[in-house]
């Protein structure tokens, strides 16, 4: 089928901001930038919105280990997670306002209480708080690997926005 005239496009993008604070409350490092909404995440978003698939109503932020994020990644293949904190992935508490073409947890960033020295390479958003049985929405590689130490707090803000241009 040949289309004529102007085509509408839909762009779905993610943006991640991570801030690491030392035990003294001082900012140690900050990394921010666009992430990749992976194929599995795009399919999930489209299927949930337009095909009647069941919506997940809870989402979770995790920390990724080495490896450059690829569109083909899923929770089960490609993604390697690190866990220098106690417990499961941190709940993503979105603060959406319906008219801004965006959802985010900016009012309540995912806060990781670091209890071990490690190196963090990025962050991701998933539909499950542990394991690989859920859906990987997207992931971000930090500009450079970042050190975290026992006593640090790592706050991650994860935003997904859509636009028609």
N, C-alpha and C positions, 0 to 999 in steps of 0.2 A: 504494500500500500504506500502510495506516495503522499506525503503531507505537504500542504501548501500554507504559506503565511508564517506567522511567528510561532515558534514552538515554546511552550512553557517548560521550564525545568524545575525540578525540586532538588535542592541541595540539603543534605542532612550532614551536619558537622558536629564534632565534639571539641570541647576545650577543657583542658585540665590545668589547674593551678595547685602546686604542692609547696607548702611552706614548712620547714623544719625549725623547731625551736629547741634550744638547749634547756637543761634543767633550771637555768637562771631566767628563762623567759625571753632570752635574746634570740632574734632571728639568726639562724646559722646559714641557711641557704633557701633560695626560692627558684622554682622552675615552673614555667608556664608556656602553653602553646596548644596548637590544634592537635587532636588525636585522630586516629583512623577508626571510623565506624566499620567494623569488619563485615564481610558478606553475610555471616550468620546473623549479625545484629541488624543489618539492613532488611534481610528477609523477615526477621522477627517483627520489626517495626511495621513493615508493609502488611504482613499477614495479619497482625493484630488490628491494625487500623482499617484494612480494606477487605480482608477475607474471612472475618469472623472468628479467627483463632482466639483462644483464651488469653486474656491479658494477665501478665504477672503484675502484681501490685506492690511487690517489694523488690528492691535492687540493692546491690552491695558493691563496695569499692574494695579492691585488692591491690597488692603491690607486686610488680613483676620483676623477674630476674633478667638475666641477659637474653639477648635475641632481639632482632629488629622485627617490629610488628608487621605482619603481612595480612592482606585482606582474607586469606584462606584460613586464618587461625580460628580455632574454637577453644572452649575451655579444655577439651580433651586432647587437642593436637596443636602444637606450636607454642602455646603459652606455658611459661614456667613461672610459677609463683614463689615468692619468698614470704616468710612469716617471722620477722624479728619482733613479734608482739604476742601477747597471750590472747587466746580465743580465735574466733572466726573472722572472716571479712567483716568490714564495718558497714552498717546499714547506711544507705544513701537516702537521706530524708529530703525529698524535693520540696521546693517552695515556689511552685509554678504559679504564675499569673497568666491566665488563659489568653490574653491578648498580645503577648510579647514574642510569640513564635519560638519560645525557649523554655526548657526545664533545667533546673539547677538545684544544687544543695548549698548555694552560697550563704544562706542564712544559718546553716548548720553543717559545716564541713565534716567529712568523715575524719575522725580524730584517732590516730594510732598512737598508743602509749608504748614506745619502743623499750624493750627489755633486753636487747642483745645488740652487739656491734655487728653491722652488716652493711652491704652496699645495695642500694635501691636503684633500679634501672628504669622504672616507670610505674604507671598505675593503670588499672582497668576497671570496667564496670560490667557486672554480671547479674544474672537473675537468681543465683543461689549463694548462700553464705559460706558454703564449703563444698569441696568436691568438684567433679567435672561433668555432672549430669545436667547442668543448666545451660543457659545461653550466654555467650560472650557478646556483649553489645559493642564494645570498642576498647581500644587500649592506646596508651601513649608511651613513647620512648622519651625519657628525659634528654635534654640537650647533651648532658654528660652524666655518667654514673655519680650517685650522691651517697655519701657516708651517713649512716645513722648510728647513734650510740645509746647504750643503756641510759634511760632517763630523759631522752629526747621525746618530743611530741611532733608527729608528722600530721599536718592537716591537709586534706585533699578535697578541693572543690571540683566537681565534675558537672559540666554544663553540656547539654545537647540542644542545638538550635536548628531550625529549618528555615529556608527561604526559597522564594520562587524565582530567584535570579542568579 
